[in-house]
């Protein structure tokens, strides 16, 4: 079953925001990692300021949904509030991920083409023709 979650982007205060959300919704983070935990990538130079920023965090809200987020890094645009969220789609198949990514990006902008990632997902990001940010993901460990 395909699921949709909200993904929030912050300018360095993601950890503080998610600690606040956790105090309200309860539970534990199902995932939390920093940019400093990323493996070295060719052509990517990480700023010392980004090392402790949140690369990804997920706080389950129900069995099917989670509130997710990250900080921006100095290598990306700063988050503009009102435009600092994405709709995150998790699919059951790689083919469905490609279909949704291609359909949503028509007349829009592919900001990160679909590709396999170091965290084990087939993942891409786009802004659709209406200015809405989307993340499309297929967990490659489930197929």
N, C-alpha and C positions, 0 to 999 in steps of 0.2 A: 504494500500500500504506500503510495506517495504521501509524504507529510510536508507541511509548510510551517516554518517557524520565523519569528522576527529576529533579525541580527542587527545589533546596535554598534555604532562606531564612535570612539571617543578620542580625544586629543591628549592622552596620557593619564586619565583618571578612570580607566575601565575597572581596575581592581576595586577602587573605592566604591564605584557605582554598583558593582556586582555584590560586594559585601553588603551594601545597603539593601539590594533586591533580595539577597538570601535571608537577611534579617526579617523581611516581610513575608516571603513565600516559604521559608524553611528549606530543609533538604541540604544536600551537599552538591558541590560542583561535580558533574560527570566527567568534565575535562577542563583543565586549565594549564596553559603553557605560555612561556614568554618568548620574545624574539631571540633572546640569548640562548634558548634551547634548540634553535634551528640548526640543522647541519650547514656547514659552509657551502655556499653556492657560487659557482663561477660567475663573475660579473656583478655580484651583489656585495657591496661593502656596507656593513652594518655600523651605524653610528653608536658610539659608546652610550649616548643618551637613550637609545632604543633597547638596550640589553634587558632591562627589567620591565619593559612595557609588555602588556598582554597581547600575544599573538592570537589566542583563541581561548574563550571560556564558554562553558555551557552549564546552565542551571535548569534541570528538569522541573517543569511546572506540573505536568501530568504524565501519564504513561506514553502519550503520543506527542507531547509538545515540550519545547525547551525555549528559554530565553537565552540567546547567544550574543557574544560580542567580542570586540577587540579594540586595541588602540591603533591609531595610525602610526606609521614610522616616518622618519625624516625622508625616506625614499618615496613616499606617497604624498598625495595632497592632504592637507589638514581637513578634518571633518567639518562640514558646515552644518550647523544644527538646523534641522528641518529636512536635510538631505543626508543625515548620518545614520540611516538604517537601510537594510536590505531585506527582501523577502527570501528566505532560504528554503530551497526545495530539496528534499532527500528522496531519491527514486529507488525502485527495486531493481532496475536494470540499467546497464550502460547505454543501451539503445534508447530507452526512455529519457535518460539524461541528455543525450545528443538531440533527440527530437524536441524536447522542451527548450533547450538552449538555443537551437537554431530558430525555432518559432518565435521565442521571446525577443531575440536579438534582431529580427527582421526590422529594417529601418531604424535600428538603434545602434548602440556602440558596444562591441565586445571589449571589455576592459581586461579580461584574463581568459584567453581561449581555453576550452576544455582540454585537460591533460591530466596525466597521472601525477600525484603529489607524493612527497616524502612521508606524509602522515597516513597514507593508505587509501586515499580517495581519488576518484576520477572527478575533477572539480573545475568549474569555470565561473566567471563573473561577467555581468553585463548591465548596461543601462538600457531599458527599453525605449521605444519611440515616444513614450509619454513621460520620460525622465525618472522612472522607478528603477531602483537598483535591485538586482536579483543575483543570487548565488545558487548554482545547480550542482548537486553532489550525488555521487553513487559510491557507496562503500565497497571497494574492490574486494574486501575480505568476505563479502556475503554471497558472491557468485560461485 
